[in-house]
Amino acid sequence: MKKGKEREDGPEHFDQYMERLRSIVDKMEHGGLTLDASLKLFEEGIDVSRRLFAILNRSEGRVEELLGTMERIPFEKREE
C-alpha cells in the first residue's frame, strides 16, 4: 500500500484490501510483534479499513443511482 498521497480506489481494489486487512489482523492476533511493529500494523489496518469503507459507500451510492433510473415496470401475473 502506498502512503502519503490521496487516491480514489475503485471496487476493483476491494478484494486486495480485504486480503491485506486479513493479513494484518492475523499477524496481530498471533502476537510476537514489538510495540512499534504492532502500532505500524494497526495504523495500516485503520487506513485499509477506511479505504474499504469508502469503496463500499461509493458502490452503495452507485447502486442507488442505478436503481433510481430504472423504470418501474408493474408485475403482471401470468395466467396459466
C-alpha positions as CSV (number, residue, x, y, z in Angstrom):
1,M,0.0,0.0,0.0
2,K,1.3,3.4,-1.0
3,K,1.2,6.0,1.7
4,G,1.4,9.8,1.5
5,K,-0.8,10.6,-1.4
6,E,-4.6,10.5,-1.6
7,R,-6.1,8.4,-4.3
8,E,-9.6,7.1,-5.1
9,D,-9.8,3.4,-5.0
10,G,-12.4,1.6,-7.0
11,P,-14.3,-1.6,-6.5
12,E,-11.5,-3.5,-8.3
13,H,-9.3,-2.9,-5.2
14,F,-11.8,-4.2,-2.7
15,D,-10.6,-7.9,-2.6
16,Q,-6.9,-6.7,-2.5
17,Y,-7.6,-4.5,0.5
18,M,-9.7,-7.2,2.3
19,E,-6.8,-9.7,1.9
20,R,-4.4,-7.1,3.3
21,L,-6.7,-6.4,6.3
22,R,-7.0,-10.2,7.0
23,S,-3.2,-10.5,6.9
24,I,-2.8,-7.6,9.3
25,V,-5.3,-9.0,11.7
26,D,-3.7,-12.4,11.5
27,K,-0.2,-11.0,12.3
28,M,-1.6,-9.0,15.2
29,E,-3.6,-11.9,16.7
30,H,-0.6,-14.2,16.6
31,G,1.5,-11.8,18.6
32,G,5.3,-11.8,18.8
33,L,5.5,-8.3,17.5
34,T,7.2,-5.4,19.1
35,L,5.1,-2.5,20.2
36,D,6.4,-0.4,17.3
37,A,5.6,-3.1,14.8
38,S,2.1,-3.5,16.3
39,L,1.4,0.2,16.1
40,K,2.5,0.4,12.5
41,L,0.3,-2.6,11.5
42,F,-2.6,-1.1,13.5
43,E,-2.2,2.2,11.6
44,E,-2.1,0.5,8.3
45,G,-5.2,-1.5,9.3
46,I,-7.1,1.7,10.0
47,D,-6.0,3.1,6.7
48,V,-7.1,-0.1,4.8
49,S,-10.4,-0.1,6.7
50,R,-11.1,3.5,5.7
51,R,-10.4,2.7,2.1
52,L,-12.7,-0.3,2.2
53,F,-15.5,1.8,3.8
54,A,-15.1,4.4,1.1
55,I,-15.3,1.8,-1.7
56,L,-18.5,0.4,-0.1
57,N,-20.0,3.8,0.3
58,R,-19.3,4.8,-3.3
59,S,-20.6,1.4,-4.5
60,E,-23.8,1.8,-2.5
61,G,-24.3,5.3,-4.0
62,R,-23.8,3.9,-7.5
63,V,-26.4,1.1,-6.9
64,E,-28.9,3.6,-5.5
65,E,-28.3,5.8,-8.6
66,L,-28.8,3.0,-11.0
67,L,-32.0,1.8,-9.2
68,G,-33.3,5.3,-9.3
69,T,-33.0,5.4,-13.1
70,M,-34.9,2.2,-13.7
71,E,-38.5,2.4,-15.0
72,R,-41.0,1.0,-12.7
73,I,-42.4,-2.0,-14.5
74,P,-45.5,-3.4,-12.9
75,F,-45.5,-7.1,-12.2
76,E,-48.1,-8.9,-14.2
77,K,-49.3,-12.3,-13.1
78,R,-49.3,-14.8,-15.9
79,E,-52.4,-16.8,-16.5
80,E,-51.8,-20.5,-16.5
